[in-house]
Amino acid sequence: MLSRVADSLYWMSRFLERAEHTARAIDVQLQVALDEAPASASTGWVCLLNSLRTELPAEICSDDRAIASALLFDRGNSSSVISCVEQARENARQIREQITSDVWEEINRLYLSVREMDIDGVWRAGPHGFLRRIQRGAQLLAGVADSTMNHGEGWQFIRLGRFVERGIGLAWLLDAHFGMRVPGIGSEPTSDDFVIWSGLLRTCTAFEPYCKVHTADLRPQWILQFLLFSPDFPHSIRFCAAEIEASIDALAEDTGTLRSELVRRLSGRLHAELGFRLIDEVIDAGLSGYLDRVVSLCVQVHNAVYDRYISYAIDAALRGNGPRAVAGY
């Protein structure tokens, strides 16, 4: 497979995952803010911005509408929803022959749905419906790609991009949430904490799956363990690591070269880091440092994938190592 094709498939998937995650985070925060005191709601927005690694002018950080507008429609922000959808479509357009007509139709449908709206129309109609369309559109695209594309090299790059992006986003979300909104992981939750905990779980599409395991007893340590280490839930970081390793292994088998060994070692290290840790060890050693290590390993995997499958020395020199520094953020 040509390196430019792999690059476009990989980033198409990452941008779609980022758009879905951002839309869902905004949607949940707007709903949670209705049930919180103004001070708590303001903290929630700051927490959300930290989890997305986005800085906005201080004067708009207390205005729900202004924050939503910036995160949804600011083309100057490469991680806003409209920028992500446009960049995903552009990547898909460049490798149109490598994706199915169904995938191309769905990505165009999502693109047109986002492009025809602005914050005035969204706020007037109610933002929930628009934000749900973005989430469903991205989820539908993932399902259509899984159902209609050959599960060869191209599909593996789509899968890899999705779970690298998801793993980093989840780690940042947990770091921001537990760093700002939790007095103590081992403390006994109060009735007022239910809104905060349920909001975190809903941002990860995890409320119902968590309740099937732990009932509706929302305890910080159980939530953290579920979102970090569940082997079966698609929005746990451990699940993401397993999918990353599986994609890397499949790509290595398809290419069959020794140069894939470093990428396999890094993806295996990431999976082992999440597969053999105990939650008490993570808490005792420091959650923030542990999550930083997980993100660092994801970035190392990203860089190694670029070195092995996408970049060449002269290309990297001409680009100035563009996508390597911070994995696209």
Stockholm file with secondary structure:
# STOCKHOLM 1.0

chainA/1-329         MLSRVADSLYWMSRFLERAEHTARAIDVQLQVALDEAPASASTGWVCLLNSLRTELPAEICSDDRAIASALLFDRGNSSSVISCVEQARENARQIREQITSDVWEEINRLYLSVREMDIDGVWRAGPHGFLRRIQRGAQLLAGVADSTMNHGEGWQFIRLGRFVERGIGLAWLLDAHFGMRVPGIGSEPTSDDFVIWSGLLRTCTAFEPYCKVHTADLRPQWILQFLLFSPDFPHSIRFCAAEIEASIDALAEDTGTLRSELVRRLSGRLHAELGFRLIDEVIDAGLSGYLDRVVSLCVQVHNAVYDRYISYAIDAALRGNGPRAVAGY
#=GR chainA/1-329 SS CCHHHHHHHHHHHHHHHHHHHHHHHHHHHHHHHTTSCHHHHHHHHHHHHHHTTCCCCGGGTTCHHHHHHHHHHCTTSTTSHHHHHHHHHHHHHHTGGGSCHHHHHHHHHHHHHHHTCCHHHHHHHCHHHHHHHHHHHHHHHHHHHHHHSCSSHHHHHHHHHHHHHHHHHHHHHHHHHHHHSCSCTTSCCCTTHHHHHHHHHHHTTCHHHHHHHHTTCCCHHHHHHHHHHCSSCTTSHHHHHHHHHHHHHHHHHHHCCGGGHHHHHHHHHHHHHHHSCCHHHHHHHCHHHHHHHHHHHHHHHHHHHIIIIICCHHHHHHHTSGGGTTTTC
#=GC SS_cons         CCHHHHHHHHHHHHHHHHHHHHHHHHHHHHHHHTTSCHHHHHHHHHHHHHHTTCCCCGGGTTCHHHHHHHHHHCTTSTTSHHHHHHHHHHHHHHTGGGSCHHHHHHHHHHHHHHHTCCHHHHHHHCHHHHHHHHHHHHHHHHHHHHHHSCSSHHHHHHHHHHHHHHHHHHHHHHHHHHHHSCSCTTSCCCTTHHHHHHHHHHHTTCHHHHHHHHTTCCCHHHHHHHHHHCSSCTTSHHHHHHHHHHHHHHHHHHHCCGGGHHHHHHHHHHHHHHHSCCHHHHHHHCHHHHHHHHHHHHHHHHHHHIIIIICCHHHHHHHTSGGGTTTTC
//
